[in-house]
Amino acid sequence: MSNTIRQYHDNDFDEVLTLCQNTHKFDSFTKELLHEKIYEDPFFNPEIIWVTTEGNAIVGFLMGTCRMDIRGVNYGYVKLMAVQESHRRKGIARSMYELLEKELRSRKVDVMRLGDVPMNYFMPGIDPRYTPALCFAMRMGFNRFMDTSNLVVNLSDREWSDEKKIMTLKSENIEVSRATKEDKDELMDFVAEEWKLWQYELEMACKSNPIAIHIAKMNGKIKAFSAHSANNKGLPWFGPMGTHPDLRGKGMGKVLLYRCMEDLKNIGFKTAIIPWVGPIDFYSHHAGAVVERVFWRYEKKLTE
C-alpha cells in the first residue's frame, strides 16, 4: 500500500499522540503536553506540519516551526518527528523533511536545527539513544555542533530553604518574593535586556496559580528571577533563571532556585528536571543535581 503525505489537521491529534507515545520510548507524551508543543508554539503554523498516511492510518508525523531574526539569523526547526517503527527505512521521514526544508528555504531560513526550539521545546537536541534519529540527521546533511544536558534533582532529600542567606540579602536591601501580576511588566522589561527569548516562557509561568516565578528586588527593582512550569506541562520543569550580571555571586540565584524546588515538591513531584543546562556546577553544588540525559545538537546551514 502506498503512502500519502498531507498537512496536519486538528482531527489528527489523537492519532499523532498515540504515534508519539509508541515511538518515543525514553519520554512520556500526555495529551496536555502534545497540545502545548503543537498549539502553544508561539509561531504555530499548520502549513509546515505534515503527516504521512497509509490507507487511513497515520504512520509518520513531522512538525516544523521557525524563529526569525535571532541575533540576525533566521532559524527553522524540526520540532517533533515520529515514524511508526514498522514503517521506518521507507523514506517517510526524508520525504516529510524535504517538504519542510523546501518551504523554509522559500521563507529565507538560514539554518535548520533539530529539537532545540527556543521558547517552546520538548528536547534540546537528540538523545543519542534514539539512534535512528541520529542516522536521519546525518543523512539529511546535519552536522553535530554542540552537546547539552538535562539534570535531575531529588526533591525529597533536603529542606529547600536558606533563611540565613535570605537575612543576609535583606541586610543588603534585597528582598525575595513570589512574583505578582503587578511585577509582570517590570519583569518582562528586565528580561528583555539580556534574555529576550525567555519572555515567552515567563508568560507561561505567569499563567500558573500561584504564579510560578520568584524574584529578587534590590531597592525595589527586580534584579533576579527564577521560574518553573514554563515549558512541558505536567513535567517538573525548572527554568528559566537569571541574575543581573553586576549582582552575581550574592546568593540570589541559590535562594530563588530553592523557592522553585520547594514549589515543585509541594505540587507533589519527587524530582525536578533542570533542562538545557549551562552551569552544571552551580546546580550540582547547590541542589545536588546530577546529569540525567545528554543531547546532541545538530544544525544544517541553508545559506552561506
C-alpha distance (Angstrom), angle and dihedral (degrees) to the residues before:
residue distance angle dihedral
M1 . . .
S2 3.81 . .
N3 3.79 125.1 .
T4 3.79 126.6 -123.7
I5 3.80 126.6 -156.2
R6 3.79 118.1 -151.7
Q7 3.76 138.3 155.4
Y8 3.79 118.8 -81.1
H9 3.82 118.0 -97.4
D10 3.79 127.3 -159.6
N11 3.80 91.7 -113.9
D12 3.83 89.0 60.6
F13 3.80 90.8 68.8
D14 3.81 100.6 97.0
E15 3.79 93.2 46.6
V16 3.81 91.7 47.3
L17 3.80 88.8 49.9
T18 3.80 90.7 55.0
L19 3.81 90.5 47.3
C20 3.82 91.8 52.0
Q21 3.80 91.9 46.6
N22 3.80 91.2 51.8
T23 3.80 97.2 45.9
H24 3.83 103.8 38.6
K25 3.79 97.5 71.3
F26 3.80 95.7 169.8
D27 3.80 95.2 48.0
S28 3.77 139.4 55.8
F29 3.80 122.2 -128.1
T30 3.78 120.3 -164.7
K31 3.77 127.0 -178.1
E32 3.80 90.5 -109.2
L33 3.80 92.8 49.7
L34 3.80 96.4 49.1
H35 3.81 90.9 45.7
E36 3.79 89.0 54.6
K37 3.81 93.1 47.9
I38 3.80 92.9 50.9
Y39 3.78 108.6 30.4
E40 3.80 101.8 27.6
D41 3.78 94.2 52.6
P42 3.82 101.1 120.2
F43 3.81 89.5 -131.9
F44 3.80 98.1 39.3
N45 3.80 108.9 165.5
P46 3.83 120.4 171.4
E47 3.82 89.3 -160.0
I48 3.82 89.5 76.1
I49 3.80 98.6 43.2
W50 3.80 117.8 89.6
V51 3.78 140.9 -176.2
T52 3.78 128.4 -162.9
T53 3.77 116.3 -143.6
E54 3.78 134.3 -164.8
G55 3.75 106.9 -162.4
N56 3.78 104.0 -40.8
A57 3.81 95.4 -28.4
I58 3.80 125.2 98.0
V59 3.81 109.3 -131.0
G60 3.80 99.9 165.9
F61 3.80 138.8 34.1
L62 3.79 132.5 -176.1
M63 3.79 126.6 177.6
G64 3.76 119.2 -163.6
T65 3.79 127.7 -171.9
C66 3.78 137.4 161.9
R67 3.78 142.6 -144.9
M68 3.77 113.2 -154.7
D69 3.78 128.1 -151.2
I70 3.79 101.1 5.9
R71 3.79 99.3 169.7
G72 3.80 88.5 -27.1
V73 3.82 97.0 -46.6
N74 3.81 126.9 108.5
Y75 3.81 110.4 -142.5
G76 3.79 129.5 -162.6
Y77 3.79 122.8 -166.4
V78 3.75 143.8 -159.7
K79 3.77 93.1 -143.3
L80 3.80 99.9 176.0
M81 3.79 132.4 4.6
A82 3.79 133.6 174.5
V83 3.81 133.9 169.5
Q84 3.78 122.4 -175.7
E85 3.79 107.6 -106.4
S86 3.81 94.2 -123.9
H87 3.82 90.0 54.9
R88 3.79 100.1 50.2
R89 3.82 122.6 118.6
K90 3.79 90.2 35.7
G91 3.81 97.4 102.6
I92 3.81 95.3 -103.2
A93 3.81 96.6 127.8
R94 3.80 91.3 41.9
S95 3.80 93.0 51.7
M96 3.81 93.9 49.4
Y97 3.79 92.2 44.9
E98 3.80 92.9 50.2
L99 3.81 89.3 54.8
L100 3.80 89.9 51.0
E101 3.80 94.8 47.4
K102 3.80 92.3 47.9
E103 3.78 91.5 51.2
L104 3.81 94.3 46.1
R105 3.80 91.9 47.2
S106 3.80 87.1 57.6
R107 3.81 88.0 53.3
K108 3.82 91.2 54.8
V109 3.81 97.4 -107.8
D110 3.80 110.6 170.4
V111 3.82 102.5 -167.2
M112 3.81 134.4 24.8
R113 3.81 120.9 -150.3
L114 3.78 135.7 -178.6
G115 3.79 122.2 -123.2
D116 3.79 102.8 -33.1
V117 3.81 97.3 105.1
P118 3.82 114.2 165.0
M119 3.82 117.3 -128.0
N120 3.80 97.3 17.5
Y121 3.80 120.9 25.9
F122 3.78 140.0 146.5
M123 3.81 101.1 -155.8
P124 3.84 128.0 9.2
G125 3.79 92.4 -132.2
I126 3.81 135.4 -35.7
D127 3.79 122.0 -37.6
P128 3.84 99.2 -135.1
R129 3.80 90.0 -136.3
Y130 3.80 84.7 74.8
T131 3.80 88.1 74.2
P132 3.83 95.8 169.6
A133 3.82 88.1 59.2
L134 3.80 90.6 53.2
C135 3.79 90.7 50.5
F136 3.80 90.2 48.6
A137 3.80 91.3 52.0
M138 3.78 92.4 52.2
R139 3.81 93.4 45.6
M140 3.81 90.0 52.2
G141 3.80 92.0 53.9
F142 3.79 100.1 -102.5
N143 3.79 120.7 149.1
R144 3.79 125.8 -147.4
F145 3.80 108.4 -120.9
M146 3.80 108.2 163.9
D147 3.80 145.0 1.0
T148 3.78 128.8 -135.4
S149 3.79 136.8 179.8
N150 3.77 144.5 -139.3
L151 3.79 115.2 -141.3
V152 3.79 127.5 -154.8
V153 3.81 126.7 -146.3
N154 3.80 126.2 -158.6
L155 3.80 103.3 -132.8
S156 3.79 96.8 -169.7
D157 3.80 101.7 59.0
R158 3.82 99.1 75.0
E159 3.79 146.4 16.5
W160 3.78 111.3 -95.9
S161 3.79 100.4 -137.1
D162 3.78 138.1 93.6
E163 3.79 107.4 -171.5
K164 3.80 92.6 169.6
K165 3.80 90.8 58.7
I166 3.81 91.2 45.2
M167 3.81 90.2 54.7
T168 3.81 90.6 48.2
L169 3.78 89.8 52.5
K170 3.80 90.9 49.2
S171 3.79 89.3 55.3
E172 3.82 86.3 58.5
N173 3.82 92.3 50.2
I174 3.81 92.2 -103.3
E175 3.81 116.3 136.1
V176 3.80 123.0 -169.4
S177 3.81 120.3 -154.3
R178 3.78 145.2 142.2
A179 3.79 111.3 -82.0
T180 3.80 117.8 -108.1
K181 3.78 131.4 -155.1
E182 3.80 87.4 -100.3
D183 3.83 89.8 60.5
K184 3.79 95.0 53.7
D185 3.81 100.4 90.6
E186 3.79 93.1 46.9
L187 3.82 90.8 46.2
M188 3.79 92.0 52.0
D189 3.80 90.9 49.3
F190 3.81 90.6 49.0
V191 3.80 92.5 50.1
A192 3.82 92.1 46.6
E193 3.79 90.2 67.2
E194 3.83 96.0 66.8
W195 3.80 110.7 -7.1
K196 3.79 106.9 39.1
L197 3.80 92.7 151.5
W198 3.81 88.9 62.8
Q199 3.79 93.6 62.8
Y200 3.80 92.1 88.2
E201 3.82 93.1 53.2
L202 3.79 90.5 49.0
E203 3.81 88.8 51.5
M204 3.81 87.3 56.9
A205 3.81 92.5 47.1
C206 3.81 89.0 51.9
K207 3.81 88.7 61.9
S208 3.81 92.6 63.6
N209 3.79 119.0 98.7
P210 2.96 106.7 -106.3
I211 3.79 97.3 26.0
A212 3.81 107.5 -98.8
I213 3.80 95.4 -137.4
H214 3.79 130.8 94.9
I215 3.79 123.1 -164.9
A216 3.79 140.3 -167.1
K217 3.80 118.3 -144.5
M218 3.79 124.6 -163.9
N219 3.78 113.1 -159.0
G220 3.80 87.6 -14.5
K221 3.81 96.7 -51.9
I222 3.83 124.8 110.4
K223 3.79 110.7 -109.7
A224 3.82 103.0 160.1
F225 3.80 140.7 16.1
S226 3.78 143.0 -178.5
A227 3.79 130.2 -167.5
H228 3.78 142.9 -174.9
S229 3.81 136.5 -170.6
A230 3.80 89.4 37.9
N231 3.81 94.6 123.0
N232 3.81 137.9 24.1
K233 3.78 101.1 26.1
G234 3.76 117.0 -132.0
L235 3.81 93.0 26.4
P236 3.83 124.4 98.8
W237 3.80 92.1 -111.8
F238 3.82 118.6 171.1
G239 3.78 125.8 -159.0
P240 2.89 178.4 8.8
M241 3.81 103.5 169.6
G242 3.79 132.2 170.1
T243 3.80 143.1 167.5
H244 3.80 127.9 -159.9
P245 3.83 106.4 -95.6
D246 3.82 92.8 -124.1
L247 3.81 92.6 56.3
R248 3.77 103.6 44.8
G249 3.78 116.3 127.3
K250 3.80 96.5 40.5
G251 3.81 93.6 102.4
M252 3.80 99.3 -108.3
G253 3.78 91.2 123.8
K254 3.79 93.3 56.0
V255 3.80 93.4 49.5
L256 3.81 92.7 47.0
L257 3.81 91.4 46.7
Y258 3.79 90.3 52.3
R259 3.79 92.1 50.7
C260 3.80 90.9 55.4
M261 3.81 91.8 46.3
E262 3.81 88.9 52.4
D263 3.81 90.3 50.7
L264 3.80 92.2 52.0
K265 3.79 91.2 46.5
N266 3.81 90.7 51.2
I267 3.80 90.5 50.6
G268 3.80 86.3 60.2
F269 3.79 103.7 -102.0
K270 3.80 118.1 142.5
T271 3.79 93.9 -158.7
A272 3.80 138.0 23.8
I273 3.80 127.2 -141.3
I274 3.80 119.1 -139.1
P275 3.81 103.9 -166.5
W276 3.79 136.2 -160.5
V277 3.80 90.4 10.0
G278 3.76 127.5 -161.5
P279 3.84 106.1 170.0
I280 3.81 99.9 46.2
D281 3.80 91.3 164.0
F282 3.82 92.6 57.7
Y283 3.80 93.4 55.1
S284 3.77 93.5 40.3
H285 3.80 92.4 52.1
H286 3.80 98.6 43.6
A287 3.80 102.7 31.7
G288 3.80 106.5 20.6
A289 3.81 88.6 -116.2
V290 3.80 118.0 174.1
V291 3.79 131.1 -165.1
E292 3.79 108.1 -95.3
R293 3.79 101.9 169.9
V294 3.78 137.8 13.3
F295 3.79 124.0 -150.2
W296 3.78 129.0 -161.1
R297 3.78 114.6 -143.8
Y298 3.80 121.4 -144.0
E299 3.77 134.2 -171.8
K300 3.77 138.5 177.2
K301 3.80 122.2 -156.0
L302 3.78 112.9 -136.5
T303 3.80 94.8 -178.6
E304 3.80 132.4 33.6
